[in-house]
Amino acid sequence: MPKEKMSGAQAVVRALETEGVDWLFGMPGGTILPLYDALYGSKKLKHVLIRHEQVGGHAAEGYAHASGKVGVCMGTSGPGSTNLVTAIADAYMDSVPLVVITANVSRPLIGTDAFQESDITGITMPITKHNYLVTEPEDLARVIKEAFYIARTGRPGPVHVDIPKDVLQSRLEFEYPESIHIPGYMPPILEAPRLSEAAALVRSAQRPCIYLGGGVRSGDAYAEVTEFCELTGAPVVTTLHGKGAIPETHPQCLRMFGMHGSRYANYTIQNSDLIIALGARFDDRVTGKLATFAPEAKVVHLEVDPAEISKLVTATVPLVGELKVLLPRLSAEVRKVFAERGRPDLGPWWKRVHEWKEKYPLRIKQEGEPDILPQTAVARLWEKAQGKNPVVTTGVGEHQMWAAQFWQVSKPREFITSGGLGTMGFCLPSAIGIQLARPDATVIGIDGDGSFQMTLQDLATAVDLRLPIKIFILNNLFLGMVRQWQELFYEERFAETPLSDCPDFVKLAEAYHCLGLRAARLEDLDPVIDRALAHRDGPCIVDVRVKREEKVYPMVPAGAPLNDMIGGD
Amino acid sequence: MVEKTEQVPSGNVHTLSLLVENKPAVLQRIAGLFARRGYNIESLSVGPTERPEYSRMTVVVRLTQKPVQQVVHQLQKLIPVIEVRELSPSDKIERELVLIKIKTPERNHAELRALAETYEAQIVDVSPDALMIEATGTTAKLDTLEERLESFGITELCRSGVIALERGFKTLAPPHLKGT
């Protein structure tokens, strides 16, 4: 590629175009003006003007999660960049590939406490996979190339690039590098993977359990995972981010385990003698009390990030590498062992699993109940959305767990949520990003009244873009999950969890020039869902008044053993 | 010179050796990994290597074994960290430098010179009522020297922190970077 003279800002735009970026999310401001000026001339980049930078960050996450590409968001110096911090931390915890671009004050002003200056690279250092402060214009092209590469490869994550205003304004000779050399990144693994040892464990296990995490999604290894699961014939449990790693309607899939997983999923992993963990990190929300987690199980842990191996649960056989590459090799070894020694008889194990499943199904006790149960709302919505190419996203709280329990995902990248950081306010921004990435999909947000109010100002953004997203607010006028903990563990001392019946979400929707609906009684539910799903002209907000004190069951109290569950029996 | 063996209780002092890119903010990334976990760094030294693009860091921490392995893994994950390894006590040469200023009348100088000689230390600055001693060696040796000098009245002291290399032919640079 021949060198071309241009400004630093034009170089950023050119680099983003070269990386194949289509949508990016941000808001202009004083120091990032040169970049917006350059963006004005771009024919390839489509910029979404959000109303708060955090929303731009979550929208980029939704976009990345739904599309499998790198999400891009931007912010100006000072508050424009600090507002991005929550979204960056969220992406870091959930391994979402993002490139976050911020402008900073000009180089001579850095460190002088200039107007809208902040040490944003200092702030984002522990919540990014990597970050850069670009002090030399000639580094710009290389840094952006590296940022995209680091964000999407290995265990994906957010990469932050901070560019001083005078670097954006400087003239440079632009040449986009073809190759990348980062000497300390993803060093080659020297030891050969202990595949035959892992396969031998799979063969000798009598009570195996496959545990799928978000790594299946980020490693794009759905086909390989389904093949492995069917080969072994073992029960499969997933995490919140593992939802959709295998169709939840698959006969081997016991769906989500953990704090609000089903009893049968928890009992299965807890009683297993072998856990095969694929792209997972043994988070405290799935293991319960670590010391009592699956006490008889040996562990085969296949994971791209070596730092996750034996971090919390010691791996009997660690397998470090890309799921997509390593898992087919493990399958081949397992096939070999099965051919030599026959398949293990998992009949007795499945019998126990089926007994648990029959005894403790996830139930909805709507009968005789005049109020709408939130579980019913999710289940009806799920049924009615079938065949409409649905993608679901959520906020954080009780509604999120009901969605996880009753929304069955059949395809990858169909359930998009904030898991690790647990960021309330994620739903609406994420829905915006998802709909842009997947114009064909029916994007359904399942939100809570508390969560929705954290980012509701960006309804304006969704209206501007005429995005037909549908946000169902399971409205119980509480900060429900915290209230649930207060009821169960804090002697019903409901400190600061009741929310006032304000704003009127239907009128709010109308004020934003979009459709607002309400389902206050059970008989309203179906027609309202039908109307919302049929609405294609811009966003739709549905205020679903649910039974206020309904709780998420079953539940493993924080710090309790995984099989020590409350409710759901 | 006879090397003094480690006097510190074993099992909780760990020496980590890192090869890192010689770039701004690398030290902050590394220090941050310890800080966020509430681990105190006993000593940290950083300086240039035989290749200008890399620096070497020696970090001494007091931790139990499991967190150390985690820290090693997390350090390895940092993009500017080329390689990191815990050096085993038997397999490393480790040195530290100390400068000690002693305020003492001239009549004590002879005795101090003799003491310094025992520790292969040098007197690097002399004034009528003070002198400065420079010594190198293992942490344990410098600890003993410090103890011996205490009665003379140490007014100021500065230790470099440990630097260390593995014995033998092994190097920290990973194979894909060797000889490039």
Interface residues (C-beta under 8 A of the other chain):
Chain A: T121 G122 M125 P126 K129 H130 L133 I150 I182 P183 G184 Y185 P187 P188 L190 D305 P306 A307 I309 S310 K311
Chain B: V20 E21 P24 A25 Q28 R29 G32 R36 Q69 Q70 H73 Q74 Q76 K77 L78 I79 P80 V81 I82 E83 P174 P175 H176 L177
